[in-house]
Amino acid sequence: MISVEDVTVSYGGFVLLDKINFHISETDKIGLVGKNGAGKSTILKLICGLQNPTSGRIDKPNDVTIGYLPQIMEHHKGLSVLSEAMTAFDDVSKIEAEIDGVTRELETRTDYESDSYSKLIEHLNNLNDRLELSHSEPPEVQARRTLLGLGFRDSELERNTETFSQGWNMRIELAKILLQKPQVLLLDEPTNHLDIESIEWLEDYLKTIHCSVLLVSHDRRFLDNVTNRTVEVMLGHINDYKVPYSRYLELRAERLQQQTAAWENQQKMIHKTEEFIQAFRYKPTKSNQVQSRIKALEKLERIEIDETDNVRLSVKFPPAPRSGDVVFKGTDLTVGYPQKVVFRNADIEIKRGEKVAFIGRNGEGKTTMMRVIMGELEPLSGEARTGHNVQIGYYAQNQEDVLDKNETVFSTLDRIAVGDIRTKLRDLLAQFLFRGEDIDKRVSVLSGGERARLGMAKLMLQSHNLLALDEPTNHMDVKSKDILKQALRAFDGTLIVVSHDRDFLDGLVDKMYEFRDGKVTEHLGGVSEFLEKRKIENLQELERKCAPAAAPVSAAPQKKAFEENRKAVREDRKRKNRISWLEKEIAGLEEKMKQIEEVLQSPKEGDDIMELTRSYLELKRELDSRTDEWGELID
């Protein structure tokens, strides 16, 4: 269906993608994997036409429909969640408008026997068929079911989109794309802001949807559950594996192992051959053997080992200045907004050196609590107090809201750096994999992973004794997550982290606050102890159990009403078309009768008066019939 042929993408002297080739068929569910900045998001942009390759081409059918979910997006304001989702059906409105236009044109046409008239009728029938197909189920029913599946509560569907976080607005955009039912679905990190309930719904949807899927994700389980093929992007090239992610890792390891063993054996053979040549090069009795082996080496096809990217993130937080014993204390906190209370009567105490996790389903108040700790939001009631000499370093969940898109990578740090650290900015950026010309890139062109690294680099500009990190592993590849985790374990200050990633939290935190059903509960110990205590498999299971049951959507009444309305609209359209046709028929009959009347009034020799009279009476009967039908339809 879609072919990527010899595509190269370069920026200045840097080649991001070098003559890559692969094909997407109708049944493919492809996981696009690789390090942050390898070019995965660029490939998606190339396919959907948002970016042009430096050379090569993307071949795709002209009528193919593509749905694209970027990592970072702009969201509309002023509409409710449901209304915004319903904009996915704008194409239905366009079809209906086109049907009305064709119908009006037919009303003015008199060339009933012409080819163009027949083609117009055929086009009208096709439009009605498309409308029928798109209306297989009432749009609102489809929209509600999809939004509820992605984690929205029924009571939230009438709230304005701007009252939700970027993560929730991302879900609205995802819902709109899914409702459009594209032939090719391009998803760039779709699980970053989803809790497990929504991830599982999306997994089930993608497994059953009849379209091609190409997705970028660092979620191993999600890739395994959804994809049947893995395309690896590494150092400008791609390797295509016709298997899911976990099996790809095994095959890739086996391939490298086999390549290494074969290379080592060949190197031993080459070494022995070269030793023989060197030893007997000048002995006449061995000259034939020497020449034979020299020629053999020249013809030898040298084994190459696949090039691998071994560049790794380097994170080491500066020593933490000493704070007071109590870093933060909230007493009897009620937190939220005037229109909505998120949780009530919470007691939270975090002491120096503790590493604490905020866990729970999306929307239960974890990020809101972070804002209280940062001093950005006052509690509705209760007392929130920061301890002595607490210096907070905050990593926001949505870096696109924090970073200035017009700044470069270097100027982002240079603008806020103070003191001697300014002389070391290039070294600091190199630790976060921004090297050479990368530092001059504008923030607007950075991938989600690159923005995450830049946001983390900002935390290094000064010493902090409290790190408040909201979903820090979003957009990060697996190896970068592990490196960040080790750095946080070595950090000698206090840590508060919001995360849904069990693997990341396990072995990192020693206390947890669970946000659930409007309450906040303290759990001492790490993730493993907490899970054992609750007798659940993982944090994701907790999220599932804590999720309130979605109010059932009664589709039957809506569907019945919709069907009745649709039938009425269709019947009305048929009635109008029939009236228009009858009016043309009546006009034609009257004209024929007028011509016969003129002949009968002044008959000429040879005119068959009896036949003319018979024809006139038949036309009169037909005219009466058409006129009666017209009158009934008009009434």
MARGU-634220 format. One record per residue (C-alpha): x, y, z; residue in three letters. Coordinates in steps of 0.2 Angstrom, whole numbers, padded with zeros to 4 digits. Layout:
# residues N
SITE     c1     c2     c3    r
SITE      X      Y      Z  Ala
...
***
This chain:
# residues 635
SITE     c1     c2     c3    r
SITE   0000   0000   0000  Met
SITE   0014   0013   0005  Ile
SITE   0032   0011   0000  Ser
SITE   0047   0020   0007  Val
SITE   0060   0020  -0007  Glu
SITE   0078   0026  -0005  Asp
SITE   0073   0040   0007  Val
SITE   0086   0051   0014  Thr
SITE   0084   0065   0026  Val
SITE   0098   0076   0030  Ser
SITE   0100   0093   0040  Tyr
SITE   0115   0102   0034  Gly
SITE   0130   0090   0034  Gly
SITE   0121   0078   0046  Phe
SITE   0112   0063   0038  Val
SITE   0097   0057   0049  Leu
SITE   0091   0044   0037  Leu
SITE   0101   0036   0024  Asp
SITE   0092   0028   0009  Lys
SITE   0080   0018   0019  Ile
SITE   0067   0006   0011  Asn
SITE   0052  -0003   0018  Phe
SITE   0034  -0007   0013  His
SITE   0018  -0005   0023  Ile
SITE   0004  -0018   0018  Ser
SITE  -0014  -0018   0023  Glu
SITE  -0012  -0031   0037  Thr
SITE   0004  -0024   0045  Asp
SITE   0005  -0018   0063  Lys
SITE   0022  -0011   0064  Ile
SITE   0032  -0006   0079  Gly
SITE   0045   0008   0074  Leu
SITE   0059   0007   0087  Val
SITE   0076   0015   0091  Gly
SITE   0084   0027   0102  Lys
SITE   0077   0045   0105  Asn
SITE   0082   0056   0090  Gly
SITE   0085   0041   0078  Ala
SITE   0072   0047   0066  Gly
SITE   0056   0038   0071  Lys
SITE   0045   0053   0072  Ser
SITE   0053   0059   0056  Thr
SITE   0047   0044   0047  Ile
SITE   0029   0046   0052  Leu
SITE   0030   0064   0046  Lys
SITE   0037   0059   0029  Leu
SITE   0023   0046   0027  Ile
SITE   0009   0058   0031  Cys
SITE   0016   0072   0020  Gly
SITE   0021   0084   0034  Leu
SITE   0039   0083   0029  Gln
SITE   0048   0080   0012  Asn
SITE   0063   0069   0011  Pro
SITE   0080   0076   0005  Thr
SITE   0080   0062  -0008  Ser
SITE   0070   0047  -0012  Gly
SITE   0051   0046  -0012  Arg
SITE   0035   0040  -0003  Ile
SITE   0023   0030  -0014  Asp
SITE   0005   0029  -0008  Lys
SITE  -0012   0028  -0017  Pro
SITE  -0020   0045  -0020  Asn
SITE  -0036   0040  -0011  Asp
SITE  -0027   0032   0005  Val
SITE  -0033   0040   0021  Thr
SITE  -0020   0042   0035  Ile
SITE  -0023   0046   0053  Gly
SITE  -0008   0054   0062  Tyr
SITE  -0006   0056   0081  Leu
SITE   0010   0067   0084  Pro
SITE   0019   0067   0101  Gln
SITE   0016   0086   0103  Ile
SITE   0000   0094   0097  Met
SITE  -0010   0110   0098  Glu
SITE  -0027   0108   0106  His
SITE  -0043   0118   0102  His
SITE  -0052   0128   0115  Lys
SITE  -0070   0133   0118  Gly
SITE  -0078   0116   0114  Leu
SITE  -0084   0102   0126  Ser
SITE  -0075   0085   0125  Val
SITE  -0089   0077   0116  Leu
SITE  -0091   0091   0104  Ser
SITE  -0073   0091   0100  Glu
SITE  -0073   0072   0097  Ala
SITE  -0089   0075   0086  Met
SITE  -0078   0085   0074  Thr
SITE  -0071   0069   0068  Ala
SITE  -0088   0067   0058  Phe
SITE  -0086   0083   0048  Asp
SITE  -0083   0073   0033  Asp
SITE  -0101   0066   0035  Val
SITE  -0107   0084   0035  Ser
SITE  -0097   0087   0019  Lys
SITE  -0105   0072   0011  Ile
SITE  -0123   0078   0015  Glu
SITE  -0119   0095   0008  Ala
SITE  -0112   0087  -0008  Glu
SITE  -0128   0077  -0009  Ile
SITE  -0139   0093  -0008  Asp
SITE  -0128   0101  -0021  Gly
SITE  -0130   0087  -0033  Val
SITE  -0149   0086  -0030  Thr
SITE  -0151   0105  -0034  Arg
SITE  -0141   0102  -0050  Glu
SITE  -0153   0088  -0055  Leu
SITE  -0168   0099  -0052  Glu
SITE  -0161   0111  -0065  Thr
SITE  -0157   0098  -0078  Arg
SITE  -0168   0093  -0093  Thr
SITE  -0156   0082  -0102  Asp
SITE  -0162   0066  -0095  Tyr
SITE  -0155   0055  -0108  Glu
SITE  -0138   0062  -0108  Ser
SITE  -0122   0053  -0102  Asp
SITE  -0118   0067  -0090  Ser
SITE  -0136   0066  -0082  Tyr
SITE  -0133   0047  -0080  Ser
SITE  -0116   0050  -0072  Lys
SITE  -0123   0063  -0060  Leu
SITE  -0137   0051  -0054  Ile
SITE  -0123   0038  -0052  Glu
SITE  -0113   0050  -0042  His
SITE  -0128   0054  -0031  Leu
SITE  -0130   0035  -0028  Asn
SITE  -0112   0033  -0023  Asn
SITE  -0113   0048  -0011  Leu
SITE  -0129   0040  -0003  Asn
SITE  -0120   0024  -0001  Asp
SITE  -0105   0033   0008  Arg
SITE  -0117   0042   0019  Leu
SITE  -0126   0025   0023  Glu
SITE  -0109   0017   0027  Leu
SITE  -0103   0031   0039  Ser
SITE  -0120   0031   0048  His
SITE  -0118   0012   0052  Ser
SITE  -0120   0018   0070  Glu
SITE  -0125   0035   0077  Pro
SITE  -0110   0047   0078  Pro
SITE  -0113   0052   0096  Glu
SITE  -0114   0034   0101  Val
SITE  -0097   0030   0093  Gln
SITE  -0090   0046   0101  Ala
SITE  -0096   0042   0118  Arg
SITE  -0090   0024   0118  Arg
SITE  -0073   0029   0111  Thr
SITE  -0070   0043   0124  Leu
SITE  -0076   0031   0138  Leu
SITE  -0064   0018   0132  Gly
SITE  -0050   0030   0133  Leu
SITE  -0053   0034   0151  Gly
SITE  -0066   0049   0152  Phe
SITE  -0080   0048   0163  Arg
SITE  -0098   0051   0157  Asp
SITE  -0099   0066   0168  Ser
SITE  -0084   0074   0160  Glu
SITE  -0089   0073   0142  Leu
SITE  -0098   0090   0143  Glu
SITE  -0083   0099   0151  Arg
SITE  -0073   0111   0140  Asn
SITE  -0057   0104   0133  Thr
SITE  -0046   0118   0141  Glu
SITE  -0050   0112   0158  Thr
SITE  -0041   0096   0155  Phe
SITE  -0022   0092   0155  Ser
SITE  -0012   0090   0139  Gln
SITE  -0012   0072   0142  Gly
SITE  -0031   0071   0142  Trp
SITE  -0032   0082   0127  Asn
SITE  -0021   0070   0118  Met
SITE  -0034   0057   0122  Arg
SITE  -0047   0068   0113  Ile
SITE  -0036   0069   0098  Glu
SITE  -0033   0050   0098  Leu
SITE  -0052   0048   0099  Ala
SITE  -0055   0059   0084  Lys
SITE  -0042   0049   0074  Ile
SITE  -0050   0032   0079  Leu
SITE  -0067   0039   0075  Leu
SITE  -0062   0044   0057  Gln
SITE  -0057   0025   0054  Lys
SITE  -0042   0029   0043  Pro
SITE  -0034   0015   0032  Gln
SITE  -0017   0019   0039  Val
SITE  -0014   0024   0057  Leu
SITE   0002   0033   0062  Leu
SITE   0004   0034   0081  Leu
SITE   0019   0043   0090  Asp
SITE   0020   0037   0108  Glu
SITE   0001   0035   0111  Pro
SITE   0003   0028   0128  Thr
SITE   0013   0042   0136  Asn
SITE  -0001   0049   0145  His
SITE  -0013   0034   0147  Leu
SITE  -0016   0024   0162  Asp
SITE  -0017   0005   0161  Ile
SITE  -0035   0004   0159  Glu
SITE  -0035   0016   0143  Ser
SITE  -0019   0007   0137  Ile
SITE  -0028  -0010   0137  Glu
SITE  -0043  -0003   0128  Trp
SITE  -0031   0004   0115  Leu
SITE  -0022  -0012   0113  Glu
SITE  -0038  -0022   0111  Asp
SITE  -0044  -0009   0098  Tyr
SITE  -0028  -0009   0088  Leu
SITE  -0028  -0028   0088  Lys
SITE  -0045  -0029   0080  Thr
SITE  -0045  -0013   0069  Ile
SITE  -0044  -0017   0050  His
SITE  -0031  -0005   0045  Cys
SITE  -0012  -0003   0044  Ser
SITE  -0004   0003   0060  Val
SITE   0014   0011   0062  Leu
SITE   0017   0016   0079  Leu
SITE   0032   0023   0089  Val
SITE   0033   0017   0107  Ser
SITE   0045   0013   0121  His
SITE   0032   0002   0130  Asp
SITE   0038  -0016   0127  Arg
SITE   0022  -0024   0133  Arg
SITE   0011  -0013   0122  Phe
SITE   0022  -0017   0107  Leu
SITE   0021  -0035   0110  Asp
SITE   0002  -0035   0112  Asn
SITE  -0001  -0024   0096  Val
SITE   0012  -0027   0083  Thr
SITE   0017  -0041   0072  Asn
SITE   0032  -0033   0064  Arg
SITE   0047  -0023   0071  Thr
SITE   0057  -0010   0061  Val
SITE   0072  -0004   0070  Glu
SITE   0080   0013   0066  Val
SITE   0098   0014   0070  Met
SITE   0112   0026   0064  Leu
SITE   0102   0031   0049  Gly
SITE   0098   0014   0043  His
SITE   0084   0002   0046  Ile
SITE   0083  -0017   0050  Asn
SITE   0066  -0025   0047  Asp
SITE   0060  -0040   0058  Tyr
SITE   0044  -0049   0054  Lys
SITE   0040  -0052   0072  Val
SITE   0034  -0043   0088  Pro
SITE   0046  -0033   0099  Tyr
SITE   0052  -0046   0112  Ser
SITE   0055  -0059   0098  Arg
SITE   0064  -0045   0088  Tyr
SITE   0076  -0042   0103  Leu
SITE   0080  -0061   0103  Glu
SITE   0083  -0062   0085  Leu
SITE   0094  -0046   0085  Arg
SITE   0104  -0053   0099  Ala
SITE   0106  -0070   0090  Glu
SITE   0110  -0061   0074  Arg
SITE   0124  -0050   0082  Leu
SITE   0131  -0066   0091  Gln
SITE   0131  -0076   0074  Gln
SITE   0139  -0061   0065  Gln
SITE   0152  -0059   0079  Thr
SITE   0157  -0078   0079  Ala
SITE   0158  -0078   0060  Ala
SITE   0168  -0062   0060  Trp
SITE   0180  -0069   0074  Glu
SITE   0182  -0086   0064  Asn
SITE   0186  -0076   0048  Gln
SITE   0198  -0065   0057  Gln
SITE   0208  -0080   0063  Lys
SITE   0208  -0087   0046  Met
SITE   0214  -0071   0038  Ile
SITE   0228  -0070   0052  His
SITE   0234  -0087   0048  Lys
SITE   0234  -0084   0030  Thr
SITE   0243  -0068   0031  Glu
SITE   0256  -0077   0043  Glu
SITE   0259  -0090   0029  Phe
SITE   0261  -0077   0016  Ile
SITE   0273  -0067   0026  Gln
SITE   0283  -0083   0031  Ala
SITE   0285  -0090   0013  Phe
SITE   0284  -0075   0002  Arg
SITE   0302  -0076  -0003  Tyr
SITE   0303  -0095  -0005  Lys
SITE   0303  -0101  -0023  Pro
SITE   0296  -0118  -0018  Thr
SITE   0281  -0110  -0010  Lys
SITE   0278  -0096  -0023  Ser
SITE   0263  -0104  -0031  Asn
SITE   0254  -0107  -0014  Gln
SITE   0258  -0089  -0008  Val
SITE   0251  -0082  -0024  Gln
SITE   0235  -0093  -0022  Ser
SITE   0232  -0087  -0005  Arg
SITE   0235  -0069  -0009  Ile
SITE   0222  -0070  -0023  Lys
SITE   0210  -0079  -0011  Ala
SITE   0211  -0065   0002  Leu
SITE   0208  -0052  -0012  Glu
SITE   0192  -0061  -0017  Lys
SITE   0187  -0065   0001  Leu
SITE   0170  -0057   0005  Glu
SITE   0173  -0049   0022  Arg
SITE   0160  -0052   0036  Ile
SITE   0154  -0036   0044  Glu
SITE   0146  -0034   0061  Ile
SITE   0130  -0023   0061  Asp
SITE   0135  -0006   0067  Glu
SITE   0127  -0002   0084  Thr
SITE   0124   0014   0093  Asp
SITE   0133   0013   0110  Asn
SITE   0131   0032   0114  Val
SITE   0122   0033   0131  Arg
SITE   0114   0046   0142  Leu
SITE   0125   0052   0156  Ser
SITE   0116   0059   0172  Val
SITE   0123   0064   0188  Lys
SITE   0114   0076   0199  Phe
SITE   0124   0089   0209  Pro
SITE   0126   0086   0228  Pro
SITE   0110   0092   0237  Ala
SITE   0112   0106   0250  Pro
SITE   0106   0101   0267  Arg
SITE   0087   0105   0270  Ser
SITE   0077   0104   0286  Gly
SITE   0071   0087   0292  Asp
SITE   0054   0090   0286  Val
SITE   0054   0094   0267  Val
SITE   0035   0096   0265  Phe
SITE   0020   0094   0276  Lys
SITE   0002   0095   0271  Gly
SITE  -0011   0094   0285  Thr
SITE  -0029   0091   0282  Asp
SITE  -0028   0096   0264  Leu
SITE  -0042   0098   0252  Thr
SITE  -0036   0101   0235  Val
SITE  -0044   0106   0218  Gly
SITE  -0052   0120   0210  Tyr
SITE  -0068   0130   0213  Pro
SITE  -0078   0119   0201  Gln
SITE  -0071   0103   0206  Lys
SITE  -0063   0096   0222  Val
SITE  -0050   0082   0218  Val
SITE  -0047   0075   0235  Phe
SITE  -0051   0079   0254  Arg
SITE  -0043   0079   0271  Asn
SITE  -0026   0072   0266  Ala
SITE  -0011   0072   0277  Asp
SITE   0006   0071   0268  Ile
SITE   0023   0072   0276  Glu
SITE   0039   0070   0267  Ile
SITE   0056   0070   0276  Lys
SITE   0074   0074   0271  Arg
SITE   0081   0060   0260  Gly
SITE   0065   0051   0257  Glu
SITE   0061   0045   0239  Lys
SITE   0042   0045   0237  Val
SITE   0030   0040   0223  Ala
SITE   0013   0047   0220  Phe
SITE   0003   0033   0212  Ile
SITE  -0015   0031   0206  Gly
SITE  -0026   0033   0191  Arg
SITE  -0025   0048   0180  Asn
SITE  -0036   0062   0186  Gly
SITE  -0035   0058   0204  Glu
SITE  -0024   0073   0209  Gly
SITE  -0006   0068   0208  Lys
SITE   0000   0082   0197  Thr
SITE  -0012   0094   0206  Thr
SITE  -0003   0089   0222  Met
SITE   0014   0093   0213  Met
SITE   0007   0110   0210  Arg
SITE   0003   0113   0228  Val
SITE   0021   0108   0233  Ile
SITE   0028   0119   0220  Met
SITE   0017   0134   0227  Gly
SITE   0008   0136   0211  Glu
SITE  -0009   0131   0218  Leu
SITE  -0016   0135   0235  Glu
SITE  -0026   0121   0244  Pro
SITE  -0045   0125   0246  Leu
SITE  -0042   0121   0264  Ser
SITE  -0029   0114   0276  Gly
SITE  -0011   0119   0278  Glu
SITE   0003   0116   0265  Ala
SITE   0021   0120   0272  Arg
SITE   0038   0119   0264  Thr
SITE   0052   0115   0276  Gly
SITE   0068   0125   0279  His
SITE   0080   0128   0265  Asn
SITE   0071   0118   0253  Val
SITE   0077   0121   0235  Gln
SITE   0065   0112   0222  Ile
SITE   0069   0106   0205  Gly
SITE   0053   0103   0195  Tyr
SITE   0051   0092   0180  Tyr
SITE   0034   0095   0172  Ala
SITE   0024   0081   0163  Gln
SITE   0022   0092   0148  Asn
SITE   0038   0099   0143  Gln
SITE   0030   0108   0128  Glu
SITE   0022   0119   0140  Asp
SITE   0038   0124   0149  Val
SITE   0051   0125   0135  Leu
SITE   0051   0140   0123  Asp
SITE   0049   0134   0106  Lys
SITE   0059   0148   0098  Asn
SITE   0074   0145   0109  Glu
SITE   0088   0134   0103  Thr
SITE   0095   0119   0114  Val
SITE   0110   0130   0120  Phe
SITE   0100   0146   0123  Ser
SITE   0087   0137   0133  Thr
SITE   0101   0133   0146  Leu
SITE   0111   0149   0143  Asp
SITE   0096   0160   0147  Arg
SITE   0094   0153   0165  Ile
SITE   0112   0148   0169  Ala
SITE   0121   0158   0182  Val
SITE   0139   0158   0187  Gly
SITE   0153   0146   0183  Asp
SITE   0141   0133   0176  Ile
SITE   0139   0144   0160  Arg
SITE   0156   0139   0155  Thr
SITE   0152   0121   0155  Lys
SITE   0135   0121   0146  Leu
SITE   0142   0112   0131  Arg
SITE   0149   0098   0142  Asp
SITE   0132   0097   0151  Leu
SITE   0123   0096   0135  Leu
SITE   0134   0082   0128  Ala
SITE   0130   0072   0144  Gln
SITE   0112   0073   0138  Phe
SITE   0117   0068   0120  Leu
SITE   0116   0085   0112  Phe
SITE   0133   0086   0103  Arg
SITE   0139   0097   0088  Gly
SITE   0126   0105   0078  Glu
SITE   0112   0098   0090  Asp
SITE   0114   0112   0102  Ile
SITE   0109   0125   0089  Asp
SITE   0093   0116   0085  Lys
SITE   0077   0125   0089  Arg
SITE   0066   0117   0103  Val
SITE   0051   0117   0090  Ser
SITE   0060   0104   0080  Val
SITE   0065   0093   0094  Leu
SITE   0057   0076   0096  Ser
SITE   0048   0072   0112  Gly
SITE   0063   0062   0119  Gly
SITE   0075   0076   0115  Glu
SITE   0063   0088   0124  Arg
SITE   0063   0076   0139  Ala
SITE   0082   0076   0139  Arg
SITE   0083   0095   0138  Leu
SITE   0071   0097   0152  Gly
SITE   0081   0085   0163  Met
SITE   0097   0095   0158  Ala
SITE   0089   0111   0165  Lys
SITE   0088   0102   0182  Leu
SITE   0107   0101   0182  Met
SITE   0110   0120   0181  Leu
SITE   0109   0122   0200  Gln
SITE   0109   0111   0215  Ser
SITE   0092   0105   0222  His
SITE   0088   0096   0238  Asn
SITE   0070   0091   0232  Leu
SITE   0067   0084   0215  Leu
SITE   0049   0084   0210  Ala
SITE   0047   0074   0194  Leu
SITE   0030   0072   0185  Asp
SITE   0031   0057   0173  Glu
SITE   0049   0059   0169  Pro
SITE   0051   0043   0159  Thr
SITE   0038   0049   0145  Asn
SITE   0047   0049   0128  His
SITE   0062   0040   0135  Met
SITE   0069   0024   0128  Asp
SITE   0072   0009   0139  Val
SITE   0091   0012   0142  Lys
SITE   0088   0030   0146  Ser
SITE   0075   0026   0159  Lys
SITE   0088   0014   0167  Asp
SITE   0101   0027   0167  Ile
SITE   0090   0040   0175  Leu
SITE   0084   0028   0188  Lys
SITE   0102   0024   0193  Gln
SITE   0106   0043   0194  Ala
SITE   0090   0046   0205  Leu
SITE   0095   0031   0217  Arg
SITE   0112   0040   0219  Ala
SITE   0104   0057   0222  Phe
SITE   0107   0062   0240  Asp
SITE   0092   0073   0242  Gly
SITE   0073   0071   0243  Thr
SITE   0063   0064   0228  Leu
SITE   0045   0065   0224  Ile
SITE   0040   0056   0208  Val
SITE   0024   0053   0198  Val
SITE   0024   0038   0187  Ser
SITE   0014   0023   0181  His
SITE   0030   0014   0177  Asp
SITE   0032   0000   0189  Arg
SITE   0049  -0006   0183  Asp
SITE   0055   0012   0185  Phe
SITE   0048   0014   0203  Leu
SITE   0054  -0003   0209  Asp
SITE   0069  -0002   0219  Gly
SITE   0069   0017   0218  Leu
SITE   0056   0023   0231  Val
SITE   0054   0019   0249  Asp
SITE   0037   0027   0252  Lys
SITE   0021   0029   0242  Met
SITE   0005   0040   0242  Tyr
SITE  -0010   0032   0234  Glu
SITE  -0022   0044   0226  Phe
SITE  -0039   0035   0225  Arg
SITE  -0057   0040   0225  Asp
SITE  -0054   0057   0232  Gly
SITE  -0043   0051   0246  Lys
SITE  -0024   0050   0249  Val
SITE  -0017   0035   0258  Thr
SITE   0001   0033   0264  Glu
SITE   0010   0016   0261  His
SITE   0027   0013   0269  Leu
SITE   0040   0003   0259  Gly
SITE   0044   0001   0241  Gly
SITE   0034  -0005   0226  Val
SITE   0036  -0023   0229  Ser
SITE   0030  -0022   0247  Glu
SITE   0015  -0012   0242  Phe
SITE   0010  -0024   0229  Leu
SITE   0012  -0039   0240  Glu
SITE   0002  -0030   0253  Lys
SITE  -0012  -0027   0241  Arg
SITE  -0010  -0044   0233  Lys
SITE  -0011  -0037   0216  Ile
SITE   0001  -0041   0202  Glu
SITE   0007  -0023   0198  Asn
SITE   0003  -0005   0199  Leu
SITE  -0007  -0007   0183  Gln
SITE  -0018  -0019   0191  Glu
SITE  -0021  -0006   0205  Leu
SITE  -0026   0007   0193  Glu
SITE  -0038  -0005   0185  Arg
SITE  -0046  -0009   0202  Lys
SITE  -0047   0009   0207  Cys
SITE  -0055   0015   0191  Ala
SITE  -0073   0020   0194  Pro
SITE  -0085   0010   0184  Ala
SITE  -0090   0020   0168  Ala
SITE  -0108   0024   0167  Ala
SITE  -0116   0013   0154  Pro
SITE  -0121   0022   0138  Val
SITE  -0138   0017   0132  Ser
SITE  -0136   0016   0114  Ala
SITE  -0153   0009   0109  Ala
SITE  -0164   0024   0112  Pro
SITE  -0151   0035   0103  Gln
SITE  -0149   0023   0089  Lys
SITE  -0168   0021   0087  Lys
SITE  -0170   0040   0086  Ala
SITE  -0155   0042   0074  Phe
SITE  -0162   0029   0063  Glu
SITE  -0179   0037   0063  Glu
SITE  -0172   0054   0059  Asn
SITE  -0160   0046   0045  Arg
SITE  -0175   0038   0037  Lys
SITE  -0185   0054   0038  Ala
SITE  -0171   0064   0030  Val
SITE  -0169   0050   0016  Arg
SITE  -0188   0050   0013  Glu
SITE  -0188   0069   0012  Asp
SITE  -0174   0069  -0001  Arg
SITE  -0183   0056  -0011  Lys
SITE  -0199   0066  -0011  Arg
SITE  -0190   0081  -0017  Lys
SITE  -0181   0072  -0031  Asn
SITE  -0198   0064  -0036  Arg
SITE  -0206   0081  -0036  Ile
SITE  -0193   0089  -0047  Ser
SITE  -0194   0074  -0059  Trp
SITE  -0213   0075  -0060  Leu
SITE  -0212   0094  -0063  Glu
SITE  -0201   0091  -0078  Lys
SITE  -0212   0076  -0084  Glu
SITE  -0228   0087  -0083  Ile
SITE  -0219   0101  -0093  Ala
SITE  -0214   0089  -0106  Gly
SITE  -0232   0081  -0107  Leu
SITE  -0240   0098  -0108  Glu
SITE  -0228   0103  -0122  Glu
SITE  -0232   0087  -0132  Lys
SITE  -0251   0090  -0130  Met
SITE  -0249   0108  -0136  Lys
SITE  -0241   0102  -0152  Gln
SITE  -0255   0089  -0155  Ile
SITE  -0268   0103  -0152  Glu
SITE  -0260   0114  -0165  Glu
SITE  -0261   0100  -0178  Val
SITE  -0279   0096  -0174  Leu
SITE  -0284   0114  -0175  Gln
SITE  -0277   0115  -0193  Ser
SITE  -0276   0097  -0200  Pro
SITE  -0266   0094  -0216  Lys
SITE  -0269   0081  -0229  Glu
SITE  -0261   0065  -0223  Gly
SITE  -0263   0068  -0204  Asp
SITE  -0271   0054  -0195  Asp
SITE  -0284   0062  -0185  Ile
SITE  -0289   0046  -0176  Met
SITE  -0271   0042  -0171  Glu
SITE  -0268   0060  -0165  Leu
SITE  -0283   0060  -0155  Thr
SITE  -0279   0043  -0147  Arg
SITE  -0261   0050  -0143  Ser
SITE  -0268   0066  -0135  Tyr
SITE  -0280   0056  -0124  Leu
SITE  -0266   0045  -0118  Glu
SITE  -0255   0060  -0114  Leu
SITE  -0270   0068  -0105  Lys
SITE  -0272   0053  -0094  Arg
SITE  -0253   0052  -0090  Glu
SITE  -0253   0071  -0087  Leu
SITE  -0268   0069  -0075  Asp
SITE  -0259   0055  -0066  Ser
SITE  -0243   0064  -0064  Arg
SITE  -0252   0080  -0058  Thr
SITE  -0261   0070  -0045  Asp
SITE  -0245   0062  -0039  Glu
SITE  -0237   0079  -0039  Trp
SITE  -0251   0087  -0029  Gly
SITE  -0250   0073  -0016  Glu
SITE  -0231   0075  -0013  Leu
SITE  -0233   0094  -0012  Ile
SITE  -0246   0092   0002  Asp
***
